[in-house]
Amino acid sequence: MENTCDHKECKLFDLLGGNPSQCPNYQETWWTQDKKKPTLIKDCAPKRTFLMIQDLHNRIIGIQKAQEQQRNENIWVQVVAEVLGKNSGVNLESFVEKRQQLQRIEQLKK
C-alpha cells in the first residue's frame, strides 16, 4: 500500500495553508502487512476511495466470472444426469422429488 497524498501537487493543500491537519481530505492510517513493522500511510480520501472502488469492481468481476462458470457446470451436470437417467431407465424427476422429500423429513427431525 502506498501513500496517495501528494501535497506538492495538491491545490487544495496549498489553499488551506500547507498544513496536513487543515485539509479535510487528508487522513493517516497505520497498516501492517504479513506481520511486519506497521507502516504509516498518508492518504487523500477521494483518491483512496477511487482506488478501493476499482479494487472492489475487479473482485466483483472475478466473482461474476466464477458464478457463470459454476452455472455452466451445473447445466452440464443436469444434461449428463438426464441422459444417464434415460439410458438407465430411471425417471430423474421422480428421483429428485423423492430426494427432496427425504431432505425435508431430515430437516423436520432436527
C-alpha positions in Angstrom: 0.0 0.0 0.0 1.4 3.4 -0.9 0.6 7.0 0.1 -2.0 8.7 -2.1 -1.5 12.2 -0.7 0.9 14.2 -2.7 0.8 17.6 -1.1 3.3 19.1 -3.5 0.8 18.6 -6.4 -2.4 19.4 -4.4 -4.0 22.8 -5.0 -6.4 22.4 -2.0 -3.5 21.7 0.3 -1.9 25.0 -0.7 -5.1 26.9 -0.4 -5.6 25.7 3.2 -2.2 26.8 4.4 0.0 23.9 3.6 -0.7 22.0 6.8 -2.0 18.4 6.6 -4.2 18.8 9.6 -6.2 21.5 7.9 -7.0 19.5 4.8 -10.4 17.8 5.0 -9.3 15.0 2.6 -6.1 14.2 4.5 -6.0 11.1 6.7 -3.3 9.0 8.2 -3.7 5.2 8.9 -1.4 2.6 10.2 -1.2 -0.7 8.2 0.7 -3.9 8.8 1.4 -6.5 6.1 2.5 -10.0 6.8 3.2 -9.4 10.4 5.9 -6.8 9.6 6.5 -3.5 11.1 3.5 -1.1 11.0 3.6 1.4 8.2 2.1 4.9 8.2 0.0 5.6 5.1 -0.8 9.2 4.3 -4.0 9.3 2.1 -6.1 11.7 0.2 -9.6 10.4 0.9 -11.0 10.9 -2.6 -8.0 9.2 -4.3 -8.1 6.3 -1.8 -11.8 5.9 -2.4 -11.4 5.6 -6.1 -8.6 3.0 -5.6 -10.8 1.0 -3.3 -13.8 1.2 -5.7 -11.5 -0.1 -8.5 -10.4 -3.0 -6.3 -13.9 -3.9 -5.4 -15.0 -3.7 -9.0 -12.2 -6.1 -10.0 -13.3 -8.5 -7.3 -16.9 -8.4 -8.4 -15.9 -9.2 -12.0 -14.0 -12.2 -10.7 -17.0 -13.4 -8.6 -19.3 -13.0 -11.6 -17.0 -15.0 -13.8 -16.8 -17.8 -11.2 -20.5 -17.8 -10.8 -21.1 -18.0 -14.6 -18.6 -20.9 -14.8 -20.5 -22.7 -11.9 -23.8 -22.1 -13.7 -22.4 -23.7 -16.9 -21.0 -26.7 -15.0 -24.5 -27.1 -13.3 -26.2 -27.1 -16.7 -23.7 -29.7 -17.9 -24.3 -31.9 -14.9 -28.1 -31.7 -15.5 -27.7 -32.7 -19.1 -25.5 -35.7 -18.2 -27.8 -36.8 -15.4 -30.8 -36.6 -17.8 -29.0 -38.7 -20.4 -27.9 -41.2 -17.8 -31.4 -41.4 -16.4 -32.9 -42.0 -19.8 -30.4 -44.7 -20.7 -30.7 -46.5 -17.4 -34.5 -46.3 -17.2 -34.6 -44.1 -14.1 -37.1 -41.3 -14.0 -34.9 -38.4 -12.9 -37.8 -36.1 -12.0 -39.3 -38.6 -9.6 -35.8 -39.4 -8.2 -35.2 -35.7 -7.5 -38.6 -35.3 -5.9 -38.1 -38.3 -3.6 -34.7 -36.9 -2.6 -36.2 -33.5 -1.8 -38.9 -35.2 0.3 -36.3 -37.1 2.3 -34.3 -33.9 2.9 -37.4 -32.1 4.2 -38.1 -35.0 6.6 -34.5 -34.8 7.8 -34.8 -31.1 8.4 -38.1 -31.6 10.4 -36.4 -34.1 12.6 -33.8 -31.6 13.7 
